[in-house]
């Protein structure tokens, strides 16, 4: 998962877990048969995010996604 922001993002796994346990979240994802809660609770409990700020040296990166128009992958109707 990749999240970007102009402001620093506070990583609060406990708050994210509480939000996933809210009735709205359970019903919303459950309506799509997504077993979200257990998977993400486990992930938030064990995974720490990696943060990259403006000071991060990107000159050595080689695995880059150069797709300037990512919507075409998600918004273009599939051919029948």
Secondary structure per residue as TSV (DSSP state, phi and psi in degrees):
chain	resnum	aa	ss	phi	psi
A	1	X	-	360.0	139.8
A	2	X	-	-127.1	128.2
A	3	X	-	-127.5	134.5
A	4	X	-	-121.7	154.8
A	5	X	-	-159.4	152.7
A	6	X	S	-78.4	-17.4
A	7	X	S	-116.1	153.9
A	8	X	-	-57.9	142.1
A	9	X	-	-103.4	127.6
A	10	X	-	-83.3	126.5
A	11	X	-	-91.0	113.0
A	12	X	-	-131.3	89.7
A	13	X	H	-61.2	-37.2
A	14	X	H	-64.2	-42.4
A	15	X	H	-65.5	-40.3
A	16	X	H	-65.0	-39.9
A	17	X	H	-64.1	-43.4
A	18	X	H	-59.8	-41.2
A	19	X	H	-64.9	-38.0
A	20	X	H	-68.3	-22.2
A	21	X	T	-88.1	-5.2
A	22	X	S	-66.5	144.6
A	23	X	H	-52.9	-39.0
A	24	X	H	-61.0	-47.5
A	25	X	H	-63.6	-44.1
A	26	X	H	-60.6	-45.7
A	27	X	H	-67.7	-42.6
A	28	X	H	-60.7	-54.0
A	29	X	H	-73.2	-33.0
A	30	X	H	-64.3	-31.3
A	31	X	T	-64.9	-19.3
A	32	X	T	-104.1	12.8
A	33	X	T	57.7	35.8
A	34	X	-	-96.4	121.4
A	35	X	-	-84.7	62.4
A	36	X	H	-71.4	-48.2
A	37	X	H	-55.4	-55.1
A	38	X	H	-63.7	-42.6
A	39	X	H	-62.2	-46.0
A	40	X	H	-76.4	-32.2
A	41	X	H	-60.3	-44.9
A	42	X	H	-63.6	-42.1
A	43	X	H	-65.4	-46.7
A	44	X	H	-64.5	-27.3
A	45	X	H	-77.1	-21.4
A	46	X	H	-119.0	-22.2
A	47	X	-	-102.7	133.5
A	48	X	-	-107.5	136.9
A	49	X	-	-71.5	160.1
A	50	X	-	-105.3	129.2
A	51	X	-	-108.2	135.0
A	52	X	-	-123.7	118.0
A	53	X	-	-102.8	-176.5
A	54	X	T	-61.4	-23.9
A	55	X	T	-79.4	-9.6
A	56	X	S	-67.1	127.3
A	57	X	-	-77.2	110.1
A	58	X	-	-97.1	3.6
A	59	X	T	-67.0	-23.0
A	60	X	T	-95.1	0.3
A	61	X	-	-70.6	136.7
A	62	X	-	-121.8	-23.5
A	63	X	-	-95.9	81.0
A	64	X	-	-110.5	140.2
A	65	X	-	-91.8	110.1
A	66	X	-	-99.0	16.0
A	67	X	-	-71.5	108.9
A	68	X	S	-83.4	-11.8
A	69	X	-	-130.4	67.8
A	70	X	T	-65.7	-19.5
A	71	X	H	-61.0	-28.7
A	72	X	H	-62.6	-25.3
A	73	X	H	-77.7	-25.4
A	74	X	H	-109.7	-23.8
A	75	X	H	-107.2	-9.2
A	76	X	S	-82.2	127.9
A	77	X	-	-61.4	142.9
A	78	X	-	-74.0	143.5
A	79	X	-	-74.8	140.1
A	80	X	-	-91.6	360.0
